[in-house]
Amino acid sequence: DFPATSRDSTLPNNFSVAGDIVLIRVEIVDKSGMLVPTANNKVYFEMKGHGKFLGFGNGNPSSHESDKPFKNGFKQGSRSAFNGLARVVVASKVTPQFSESE
């Protein structure tokens, strides 16, 4: 089935102190909400709030994509999924938004 959306893990309730760092797992899922292990969709990230992205990853040892945020003062970036997964590192008081390209 073609991946329908991406899903991120929930931020902890106490993620509000300046300097907090959280690793967020992003999953590409199908219409039934199941992980698509073959997905390599490009996922775009945009920061809403008073935080910043510290980096992105996907676990693919042969990937040459940048691990660093690339636009708007650490507020935007992108990363391709690998085996249906990607990782985002964020710092303090954030509500990240996720979108994917087909």
C-alpha positions as CSV (number, residue, x, y, z in Angstrom):
1,D,0.0,0.0,0.0
2,F,1.3,3.5,-0.8
3,P,2.3,5.5,2.4
4,A,-0.6,7.8,3.3
5,T,0.9,9.9,6.1
6,S,3.7,10.3,8.6
7,R,3.3,9.9,12.3
8,D,5.5,11.3,15.0
9,S,5.9,10.2,18.6
10,T,4.3,12.3,21.3
11,L,6.3,15.0,23.0
12,P,6.6,14.5,26.8
13,N,4.3,16.7,28.9
14,N,7.3,18.2,30.7
15,F,9.1,19.3,27.5
16,S,9.0,23.0,28.2
17,V,12.1,23.9,30.1
18,A,14.7,25.9,28.0
19,G,17.4,23.5,26.9
20,D,15.3,20.3,27.0
21,I,16.3,18.0,24.1
22,V,14.0,15.3,22.7
23,L,14.5,12.6,20.1
24,I,11.4,12.2,17.9
25,R,10.8,9.1,15.9
26,V,8.9,9.7,12.6
27,E,7.1,6.8,11.0
28,I,5.7,6.6,7.5
29,V,2.4,4.8,7.8
30,D,-0.2,3.5,5.4
31,K,-4.0,4.2,5.5
32,S,-4.4,1.6,8.2
33,G,-1.8,3.2,10.4
34,M,0.8,0.4,9.8
35,L,4.5,1.2,9.4
36,V,5.6,1.0,5.7
37,P,9.1,-0.6,6.0
38,T,9.9,0.1,2.4
39,A,9.1,3.8,2.5
40,N,11.8,6.3,1.7
41,N,9.6,9.4,1.5
42,K,11.2,12.8,1.9
43,V,9.8,14.3,5.1
44,Y,9.9,18.1,5.6
45,F,10.0,19.7,9.1
46,E,9.0,23.1,10.2
47,M,9.3,24.4,13.7
48,K,6.4,26.2,15.3
49,G,7.2,27.9,18.6
50,H,10.3,28.9,20.5
51,G,12.5,25.9,19.8
52,K,15.0,24.8,17.2
53,F,16.0,21.6,15.3
54,L,19.4,20.3,16.3
55,G,19.5,17.6,13.6
56,F,17.9,14.9,11.5
57,G,18.7,11.3,10.9
58,N,17.3,8.1,9.3
59,G,19.8,5.3,10.2
60,N,20.9,4.8,6.5
61,P,24.6,4.4,6.5
62,S,24.9,5.2,2.8
63,S,22.8,8.4,3.0
64,H,24.6,11.7,2.1
65,E,21.8,14.0,3.2
66,S,22.8,16.7,5.6
67,D,22.0,16.0,9.3
68,K,21.7,19.8,10.0
69,P,18.7,22.1,9.7
70,F,19.1,24.1,6.5
71,K,16.7,27.1,6.6
72,N,15.3,29.9,8.6
73,G,17.6,29.8,11.6
74,F,17.2,26.1,12.6
75,K,13.4,26.3,12.0
76,Q,13.1,24.1,8.8
77,G,14.7,21.0,7.3
78,S,14.1,17.7,5.6
79,R,15.2,14.1,5.6
80,S,14.3,11.0,3.7
81,A,12.9,8.1,5.6
82,F,14.8,4.8,5.7
83,N,12.9,1.6,6.2
84,G,9.9,3.9,6.9
85,L,11.6,5.8,9.7
86,A,13.3,9.1,10.4
87,R,14.6,10.8,13.5
88,V,14.5,14.5,14.6
89,V,16.4,16.1,17.4
90,V,14.6,19.2,18.8
91,A,15.4,21.6,21.6
92,S,13.0,23.2,24.0
93,K,9.4,24.4,23.7
94,V,8.5,23.2,20.3
95,T,5.5,21.8,18.3
96,P,7.1,20.3,15.1
97,Q,4.9,19.9,12.0
98,F,5.6,17.0,9.6
99,S,4.7,16.7,5.9
100,E,5.9,14.4,3.2
101,S,6.4,14.5,-0.6
102,E,5.3,11.8,-2.9
